[in-house]
Amino acid sequence: MTTDPLGPPSRPAPEGVPAPSPTDPGRTEPGSPGASGAPGAPASDAARDIADVPAVEIVSAAAIHLMSAAAVKCGLAEDEDAAEHKDLDEARTLITALAGLVTAAAPALGHHHAAPLRDGLRSLQLAFREASLVPDAPGEGPGEKLTGPVYPRGAGR
C-alpha cells in the first residue's frame, strides 16, 4: 500500500491494470501493464479492436444489454426463478436509460437500425405496465417522457 500526501492510502493496481502516473492520474506509467506504447499491451489491443467496430454496433450492443437486464427485472426471465429476479424499480431505471439511448441515437442510426430498438423498448414499456400492481398513467411510465405515452396495440388514445 502506498501513501499519497494529498489523499488516502492507495493500493497497487491489480495485475493487468495500468498503474496511474504519480504526476498525472489520467496517464499510465511507461512499462506498466496496459500502458500505451508497450508492444502487445492489452489496452492498445482493446483500443485497436474497438476502433474497428462501427458506432451502430456499439450502440446496438449497449441497447441489447439494457433490454436484457430490463426484461429480467420485469420478471420475464425464462427460468423458474424469474419471480425472484423481478425488481420493478430497477426495471424502471433500465427502461428509462434505454429510452434515452434509443431516442438520442435514432437519428444517427437510421430507421433500419433504430426501428427494432424502438420495438424492443415499446415491448419492455408494455411489459412493465403489465407487471405493475398499480400501472402508471399514460405518459408517466418508464421512458415515456422521452418516447411519449405507450398504449397496447388497439387500445385507445
VMD Tcl script that draws the C-alpha trace (Angstrom):
set ca {
  {0.00 0.00 0.00}
  {1.35 3.45 -0.91}
  {0.51 6.77 0.65}
  {-0.37 9.83 -1.41}
  {0.36 13.01 0.57}
  {-2.79 14.59 -0.90}
  {-5.19 11.73 -0.38}
  {-5.98 8.44 1.37}
  {-3.66 5.43 1.13}
  {-3.88 3.69 -2.22}
  {-3.40 0.07 -3.19}
  {-1.25 -1.10 -6.06}
  {-3.14 -1.69 -9.31}
  {-4.21 -5.31 -9.90}
  {-2.22 -7.30 -12.42}
  {-3.12 -6.30 -15.97}
  {-4.50 -2.89 -14.93}
  {-2.38 0.11 -15.89}
  {-0.70 1.87 -12.97}
  {-1.62 5.57 -12.75}
  {1.18 8.08 -13.14}
  {2.01 9.80 -9.82}
  {2.06 13.18 -11.56}
  {-0.99 12.72 -13.82}
  {-3.66 10.22 -12.68}
  {-5.11 10.13 -16.21}
  {-1.87 8.75 -17.67}
  {-0.21 5.41 -17.07}
  {3.41 4.85 -16.22}
  {5.54 3.65 -19.13}
  {6.25 -0.03 -18.76}
  {3.26 -0.73 -16.54}
  {0.86 -3.41 -17.84}
  {-1.57 -1.87 -20.30}
  {0.43 1.33 -20.74}
  {0.02 2.69 -24.22}
  {3.06 2.29 -26.37}
  {4.05 -1.02 -24.79}
  {4.23 -3.63 -27.55}
  {1.35 -6.10 -27.34}
  {-0.21 -4.31 -24.38}
  {-3.80 -5.43 -23.71}
  {-5.11 -1.84 -23.60}
  {-3.71 -0.97 -27.02}
  {-5.12 -4.21 -28.46}
  {-8.52 -3.39 -26.97}
  {-8.39 0.15 -28.36}
  {-7.50 -1.20 -31.78}
  {-10.37 -3.70 -31.59}
  {-12.85 -1.00 -30.53}
  {-11.64 1.28 -33.31}
  {-12.70 -1.33 -35.86}
  {-16.29 -1.54 -34.56}
  {-18.86 0.79 -36.16}
  {-20.76 3.07 -33.78}
  {-24.09 1.49 -34.76}
  {-22.86 -1.87 -33.42}
  {-21.65 -0.38 -30.15}
  {-24.94 1.49 -29.60}
  {-26.93 -1.63 -30.54}
  {-24.90 -3.81 -28.16}
  {-25.46 -1.35 -25.30}
  {-29.19 -1.28 -26.09}
  {-29.35 -5.10 -26.12}
  {-27.66 -5.25 -22.70}
  {-30.14 -2.72 -21.29}
  {-33.07 -4.62 -22.86}
  {-31.92 -7.96 -21.48}
  {-31.40 -6.59 -17.98}
  {-34.76 -4.77 -18.04}
  {-36.57 -7.92 -19.21}
  {-35.11 -9.90 -16.31}
  {-36.03 -7.14 -13.84}
  {-39.61 -7.12 -15.24}
  {-39.82 -10.83 -14.40}
  {-39.58 -12.02 -17.99}
  {-36.62 -14.36 -17.48}
  {-37.15 -17.82 -18.93}
  {-36.07 -19.75 -15.85}
  {-38.25 -20.91 -13.00}
  {-36.66 -18.29 -10.70}
  {-37.94 -15.36 -12.80}
  {-40.09 -14.05 -9.94}
  {-37.03 -13.85 -7.69}
  {-35.29 -11.55 -10.18}
  {-38.27 -9.21 -10.56}
  {-37.45 -5.69 -9.39}
  {-39.63 -3.03 -10.99}
  {-37.69 -0.12 -9.50}
  {-34.53 -1.41 -11.23}
  {-36.52 -2.14 -14.40}
  {-37.80 1.45 -14.47}
  {-34.23 2.77 -14.35}
  {-33.03 0.42 -17.10}
  {-36.00 1.15 -19.38}
  {-35.58 4.90 -18.92}
  {-31.87 4.61 -19.76}
  {-32.75 2.55 -22.83}
  {-35.31 5.16 -23.91}
  {-32.67 7.88 -23.60}
  {-30.16 5.89 -25.64}
  {-32.62 4.96 -28.37}
  {-34.12 8.45 -28.58}
  {-30.72 10.15 -28.73}
  {-29.10 7.70 -31.15}
  {-32.02 7.02 -33.52}
  {-31.34 9.92 -35.93}
  {-27.73 8.79 -36.39}
  {-28.62 5.09 -36.58}
  {-31.25 5.47 -39.27}
  {-34.62 3.74 -39.48}
  {-33.20 0.33 -40.40}
  {-31.29 0.05 -37.09}
  {-33.48 2.21 -34.85}
  {-36.84 0.52 -35.61}
  {-36.04 -2.81 -33.87}
  {-34.64 -0.93 -30.88}
  {-37.82 1.16 -30.64}
  {-39.95 -2.00 -30.89}
  {-37.98 -3.68 -28.11}
  {-38.25 -0.57 -25.95}
  {-42.01 -0.39 -26.51}
  {-42.39 -4.08 -25.61}
  {-40.50 -3.52 -22.37}
  {-42.58 -0.47 -21.52}
  {-45.75 -2.52 -22.02}
  {-44.34 -5.46 -20.02}
  {-43.50 -3.06 -17.20}
  {-47.07 -1.72 -17.25}
  {-48.44 -5.29 -17.11}
  {-46.12 -6.28 -14.26}
  {-47.03 -3.25 -12.14}
  {-49.66 -3.68 -9.47}
  {-50.68 -0.05 -9.98}
  {-49.85 0.91 -13.58}
  {-48.50 4.39 -14.25}
  {-50.75 6.87 -16.02}
  {-50.11 7.08 -19.77}
  {-47.02 9.20 -20.34}
  {-45.71 8.56 -16.81}
  {-44.24 5.08 -17.31}
  {-40.52 4.38 -17.61}
  {-39.02 6.30 -20.51}
  {-42.37 7.71 -21.63}
  {-41.23 11.29 -21.03}
  {-38.73 10.59 -23.82}
  {-40.84 8.41 -26.12}
  {-44.35 9.66 -25.48}
  {-47.18 7.57 -23.98}
  {-47.21 3.86 -24.80}
  {-50.51 2.05 -25.34}
  {-51.19 -1.59 -26.18}
  {-51.97 -2.05 -29.88}
  {-55.64 -1.44 -30.48}
  {-56.07 0.43 -27.17}
  {-57.50 3.93 -27.13}
  {-55.51 7.10 -27.26}
}
mol new
graphics top color blue
foreach p $ca { graphics top sphere $p radius 0.5 }
foreach p [lrange $ca 0 end-1] q [lrange $ca 1 end] { graphics top cylinder $p $q radius 0.2 }
display resetview
